[in-house]
Amino acid sequence: MSYLNWLDAPTLKTVTCTHTEAEKYVVNHMLTAGNTYEVKNETDEFLFIVDNSGKVGGYYKTYFAD
């Protein structure tokens, strides 16, 4: 699946953000704890979701619970 089509792709599942306390990166601008997000693609380490900006972004799985 091409990353250019992820926004229009069907949702694989939904996940809930559990926290935004990142060690290295600022994620609290794009994620809100307690909100549910649509997963568009998934790898072993990352989830690619439609974040608060309305665009697809990649985030570590540690921020989410199924």
Backbone as JSON Lines, residues from 0, in Angstrom:
{"i":0,"aa":"M","n":[0.85,-1.18,0.0],"ca":[0.0,0.0,0.0],"c":[0.89,1.24,0.0]}
{"i":1,"aa":"S","n":[0.64,2.14,-0.89],"ca":[1.41,3.37,-0.99],"c":[0.99,4.34,0.1]}
{"i":2,"aa":"Y","n":[1.97,5.01,0.69],"ca":[1.68,5.98,1.75],"c":[0.87,7.16,1.23]}
{"i":3,"aa":"L","n":[0.86,7.39,-0.07],"ca":[0.1,8.5,-0.65],"c":[-1.4,8.27,-0.55]}
{"i":4,"aa":"N","n":[-1.82,7.02,-0.39],"ca":[-3.24,6.69,-0.33],"c":[-3.73,6.35,1.08]}
{"i":5,"aa":"W","n":[-2.89,6.49,2.09],"ca":[-3.27,6.08,3.44],"c":[-4.46,6.86,3.99]}
{"i":6,"aa":"L","n":[-4.56,8.14,3.71],"ca":[-5.65,8.93,4.26],"c":[-7.0,8.46,3.75]}
{"i":7,"aa":"D","n":[-7.05,8.02,2.5],"ca":[-8.3,7.54,1.9],"c":[-8.52,6.04,2.08]}
{"i":8,"aa":"A","n":[-7.52,5.35,2.61],"ca":[-7.6,3.89,2.77],"c":[-8.61,3.53,3.87]}
{"i":9,"aa":"P","n":[-9.17,2.34,3.81],"ca":[-10.09,1.92,4.88],"c":[-9.35,1.78,6.21]}
{"i":10,"aa":"T","n":[-10.05,2.02,7.29],"ca":[-9.47,1.93,8.61],"c":[-9.27,0.47,9.0]}
{"i":11,"aa":"L","n":[-8.06,0.13,9.48],"ca":[-7.76,-1.23,9.89],"c":[-8.38,-1.54,11.26]}
{"i":12,"aa":"K","n":[-8.26,-0.59,12.17],"ca":[-8.82,-0.72,13.52],"c":[-8.76,0.64,14.18]}
{"i":13,"aa":"T","n":[-9.32,0.75,15.37],"ca":[-9.21,1.98,16.13],"c":[-8.46,1.69,17.42]}
{"i":14,"aa":"V","n":[-7.69,2.66,17.87],"ca":[-6.92,2.54,19.1],"c":[-7.16,3.77,19.97]}
{"i":15,"aa":"T","n":[-6.93,3.63,21.26],"ca":[-7.08,4.72,22.2],"c":[-5.71,5.16,22.69]}
{"i":16,"aa":"C","n":[-5.49,6.46,22.68],"ca":[-4.23,7.01,23.18],"c":[-4.24,6.95,24.7]}
{"i":17,"aa":"T","n":[-3.22,6.33,25.29],"ca":[-3.17,6.18,26.75],"c":[-2.37,7.27,27.43]}
{"i":18,"aa":"H","n":[-1.36,7.82,26.74],"ca":[-0.56,8.9,27.32],"c":[0.18,9.65,26.21]}
{"i":19,"aa":"T","n":[0.68,10.83,26.53],"ca":[1.47,11.62,25.58],"c":[2.8,12.01,26.2]}
{"i":20,"aa":"E","n":[3.28,11.24,27.15],"ca":[4.53,11.53,27.84],"c":[5.69,10.89,27.09]}
{"i":21,"aa":"A","n":[6.29,11.63,26.18],"ca":[7.37,11.12,25.35],"c":[8.71,11.55,25.92]}
{"i":22,"aa":"E","n":[9.73,10.68,25.8],"ca":[11.06,11.01,26.27],"c":[11.79,11.93,25.31]}
{"i":23,"aa":"K","n":[11.69,11.66,24.0],"ca":[12.48,12.4,23.02],"c":[11.67,13.37,22.18]}
{"i":24,"aa":"Y","n":[10.42,13.07,21.92],"ca":[9.66,13.82,20.94],"c":[8.47,14.53,21.59]}
{"i":25,"aa":"V","n":[7.99,15.57,20.94],"ca":[6.79,16.27,21.41],"c":[5.61,15.69,20.64]}
{"i":26,"aa":"V","n":[4.76,14.96,21.34],"ca":[3.6,14.35,20.68],"c":[2.28,14.91,21.19]}
{"i":27,"aa":"N","n":[2.31,15.7,22.25],"ca":[1.05,16.19,22.82],"c":[0.37,17.24,21.94]}
{"i":28,"aa":"H","n":[1.03,17.73,20.89],"ca":[0.39,18.64,19.94],"c":[-0.49,17.87,18.95]}
{"i":29,"aa":"M","n":[-0.15,16.6,18.7],"ca":[-0.85,15.82,17.7],"c":[-1.7,14.69,18.28]}
{"i":30,"aa":"L","n":[-1.48,14.34,19.54],"ca":[-2.24,13.28,20.19],"c":[-2.86,13.83,21.47]}
{"i":31,"aa":"T","n":[-4.03,13.31,21.81],"ca":[-4.7,13.67,23.06],"c":[-5.01,12.39,23.8]}
{"i":32,"aa":"A","n":[-4.54,12.31,25.05],"ca":[-4.78,11.12,25.86],"c":[-6.28,10.92,26.03]}
{"i":33,"aa":"G","n":[-6.74,9.69,25.83],"ca":[-8.15,9.37,25.95],"c":[-8.92,9.37,24.65]}
{"i":34,"aa":"N","n":[-8.39,10.0,23.61],"ca":[-9.06,10.02,22.3],"c":[-8.82,8.71,21.56]}
{"i":35,"aa":"T","n":[-9.74,8.37,20.68],"ca":[-9.57,7.19,19.82],"c":[-9.14,7.68,18.43]}
{"i":36,"aa":"Y","n":[-8.3,6.89,17.8],"ca":[-7.75,7.25,16.49],"c":[-7.89,6.08,15.53]}
{"i":37,"aa":"E","n":[-8.03,6.4,14.24],"ca":[-8.15,5.39,13.19],"c":[-6.77,4.97,12.73]}
{"i":38,"aa":"V","n":[-6.51,3.67,12.72],"ca":[-5.23,3.13,12.25],"c":[-5.34,2.88,10.76]}
{"i":39,"aa":"K","n":[-4.42,3.48,10.0],"ca":[-4.41,3.32,8.55],"c":[-3.37,2.31,8.09]}
{"i":40,"aa":"N","n":[-2.28,2.15,8.85],"ca":[-1.25,1.18,8.53],"c":[-0.51,0.85,9.83]}
{"i":41,"aa":"E","n":[0.15,-0.31,9.85],"ca":[0.8,-0.76,11.08],"c":[2.08,-1.51,10.72]}
{"i":42,"aa":"T","n":[3.15,-1.28,11.52],"ca":[4.38,-2.05,11.4],"c":[4.65,-2.66,12.76]}
{"i":43,"aa":"D","n":[5.79,-3.32,12.91],"ca":[6.13,-3.93,14.2],"c":[6.27,-2.89,15.31]}
{"i":44,"aa":"E","n":[6.75,-1.7,14.98],"ca":[7.06,-0.69,15.99],"c":[6.13,0.52,15.97]}
{"i":45,"aa":"F","n":[5.51,0.81,14.83],"ca":[4.74,2.03,14.66],"c":[3.3,1.76,14.26]}
{"i":46,"aa":"L","n":[2.44,2.74,14.62],"ca":[1.07,2.81,14.1],"c":[0.97,4.09,13.3]}
{"i":47,"aa":"F","n":[0.38,4.01,12.14],"ca":[0.16,5.2,11.32],"c":[-1.32,5.53,11.43]}
{"i":48,"aa":"I","n":[-1.59,6.66,12.08],"ca":[-2.96,7.03,12.43],"c":[-3.31,8.4,11.86]}
{"i":49,"aa":"V","n":[-4.6,8.7,11.8],"ca":[-5.06,10.04,11.49],"c":[-5.06,10.8,12.82]}
{"i":50,"aa":"D","n":[-4.1,11.72,12.97],"ca":[-3.92,12.41,14.25],"c":[-4.76,13.69,14.32]}
{"i":51,"aa":"N","n":[-4.5,14.53,15.32],"ca":[-5.3,15.73,15.53],"c":[-5.19,16.74,14.4]}
{"i":52,"aa":"S","n":[-4.16,16.65,13.57],"ca":[-4.01,17.57,12.43],"c":[-4.9,17.18,11.26]}
{"i":53,"aa":"G","n":[-5.45,15.96,11.3],"ca":[-6.27,15.47,10.2],"c":[-5.46,14.77,9.14]}
{"i":54,"aa":"K","n":[-4.15,14.63,9.38],"ca":[-3.27,13.94,8.44],"c":[-2.76,12.66,9.08]}
{"i":55,"aa":"V","n":[-2.16,11.79,8.28],"ca":[-1.63,10.53,8.78],"c":[-0.23,10.77,9.34]}
{"i":56,"aa":"G","n":[-0.01,10.32,10.57],"ca":[1.3,10.42,11.21],"c":[1.68,9.08,11.81]}
{"i":57,"aa":"G","n":[2.98,8.84,11.94],"ca":[3.47,7.6,12.52],"c":[3.9,7.8,13.95]}
{"i":58,"aa":"Y","n":[3.44,6.93,14.85],"ca":[3.74,7.04,16.28],"c":[4.08,5.66,16.84]}
{"i":59,"aa":"Y","n":[4.93,5.66,17.85],"ca":[5.26,4.4,18.52],"c":[4.0,3.77,19.1]}
{"i":60,"aa":"K","n":[3.95,2.46,19.12],"ca":[2.79,1.74,19.65],"c":[2.62,1.93,21.15]}
{"i":61,"aa":"T","n":[3.67,2.38,21.84],"ca":[3.61,2.53,23.3],"c":[2.62,3.58,23.75]}
{"i":62,"aa":"Y","n":[2.2,4.46,22.86],"ca":[1.23,5.51,23.22],"c":[-0.21,5.04,23.18]}
{"i":63,"aa":"F","n":[-0.45,3.81,22.7],"ca":[-1.83,3.37,22.41],"c":[-2.17,2.04,23.07]}
{"i":64,"aa":"A","n":[-3.46,1.84,23.26],"ca":[-4.01,0.55,23.69],"c":[-5.14,0.2,22.72]}
{"i":65,"aa":"D","n":[-5.28,-1.08,22.44],"ca":[-6.33,-1.53,21.51],"c":[-7.7,-1.42,22.1]}
